[in-house]
Amino acid sequence: MEQAELQEKIYEFMQKMKGKKKLKEKDIIKHISGETGEDKDVVKKALRAMIDEGRLMYSYGGGASSVEIPSEEYLREKGLIK
Amino acid sequence: MSGKYKTPMLDELEKGPWPSFVTEIKKAAKKSDMAEDELGQLEKSYNTKRGYWKHGGIVGVLGYGGGVIGRYSSLPEEFPGVAHFHTVRVNQPSGFFYTTKALREICDIWDKYGSGLTNLHGSTGDLVLLGTKTENLEAVFAELSSRGWDLGGSGSAMRTPSCCVGMARCEWANIDTMDLCNELTQYYQDQLHRPAFPYKFKIKISGCACDCVAAIARADLSIIGTWKDSIQINQDEVRKYAEAGLDIQKEIVDMCPTQCMYYNPEDKTLKIADAECNRCMHCIAKMTKALRPGKEKGATLLVGSKAPIVVGSLLSWVIVPFMKLTPPYDDLKELIDKMIEWWDDNAKPRERIGELIEAKGMRAFLEAIGVPPMPQQVKEPRKDPFFFWAESDFKK
C-alpha cells in the first residue's frame, strides 16, 4: 500500500475515534496494521510523517500522552494554516 | 520592579540565612512582565491558600511530543503576564557540566523569549526554563537547537536520562556514568521525543551506592555502580584513623547494615567478610583513605521506584545484582528494551513499571526479560516469598 493511502486510513481512523478514546501511537499502529496487513514499522513511519507535517499531533492530558487530530488553533500557531 | 504588587507574604520568605526564590523572582520582575505577574499570582496564592495554575494542554514544538509542559494561569485577566507560562525542559549534559559560555547562551535565549526564570535542575535532571508563551515555543526551540541543545523528555515517554558526576569528579565511580548516560540518551532519542509508552520511564545512573542522583528512589531503572570482589583495605590508614580519634567500632562496625566487619582494637586492624557485604558504601565514605571499592567493577540494576502519583511511592528493587558495563553497552540496552516491551504490552495507561510488577508479579517480569530468579532479588528476606513457583517448574 502506498504511504499516502495508508495515511488516509490512519486519518479516517483518527476521525472515527475523535472524542471517544485517547489513542497512544501504539494503539493506532496496532489497529491500522491489523486492518491493512501492513507491517507495524511501515504504519509507524506513515504515522510519524503525519505528525511531522502537522496533520496529526501529540497531545497530553491527565498525565498521559496521546495522538490527536490538531485543532485549527494549533495549526495556525504552527504557521501551517493562515 | 515596578512595584505593581505588594507582596507582604512572599517578603517573609526572604528573611533568614538562605537564598530565597522570592528574591530571584523579584530580580527577574525588574525586566520581565511575566516574572512580575508570577510574583503577583503567587502572593495571591499565599493569601487565599489556593493554586492558580492549570496544567497540561496541547503545547509543544512540531514533531516532538515532549519537552514542553503547558502551564496556564486560571486568572489570565488579573495576571496577563502568566496567562501562558509554559515550562521548557532542556536536555542537560551528562553530569550537569556546563561552561559559563553555555550558561550565558541559555540565559540570553531565555531573557529573550521567556520570563528569565530558570530551575537548575528539575527532578528529572533537565535544565528547566520557566515561563514562556505558546507563540514563542518554536522560536525558542529553533534558537536552542541551532546552538546544539535539544529538548528533554516529558509525558508518557523515556525521560531524559541523568547521572552523577561519575569519573569526572569522583574517585568512587565504579562505572563511567557520564558515558553511559550519554549513550542511553542517544540510543533512546526516538522514545524520548515521541511519547509512545503507557507512562513515564526514567533512567538514573549513579557511580556508587552513595547514589548522588537518588536513582534508587526516583528512577524506573536505577543503575548503580558497584563491585564484585573485596573492598580494598589499607591497614596502615585504618590505624591512622584510630589514632586520630575515629571510634571505628561505633562509627563504622556497629553501623554496618550487614554486620560484616570486625575491628580489633588491640592491633587496630579491620576485617571484612565480603561475602556478607551489600556494598552500601558507608564504611568507604567514612574512611576514605583506608578503604576503597573492589577492582572488579560494574553495576547493579534495580527497577521500579517512583513518587506517589497514582499509587504509593516505591523504591527500586534489585533485578540484576551485577552487570559488567562496557561500551557500547549492548547487553544493557537489550535488557532495557525487553523491560520496556513487557511493560508497554501489559500496562494500563499511567501505570509505571514498578506498579505493573507489583500487579503481575516478579515471576512474570523476570520470565519476560529472561533474567533468572536470584537470592539478591529478595527484597524482604524471611518475610515474603517473592517468586511463586508454577506447577511446570517441578519434575514429577
Interface residues (C-beta under 8 A of the other chain):
Chain A: K22 K24 E25 K26 R48 I51 D52 G54 M57 Y58 S59 Y60 G61 G62 G63 A64 S65 E68 P70 S71 Y74 E77 K78 G79
Chain B: G56 G57 I58 G60 L62 G63 Y64 G65 G66 G70 T134 E135 E138 S154 G155 S156 A157 R194 P195 A196 F197 P198 Y199 I309 V310 D344 P349 R350
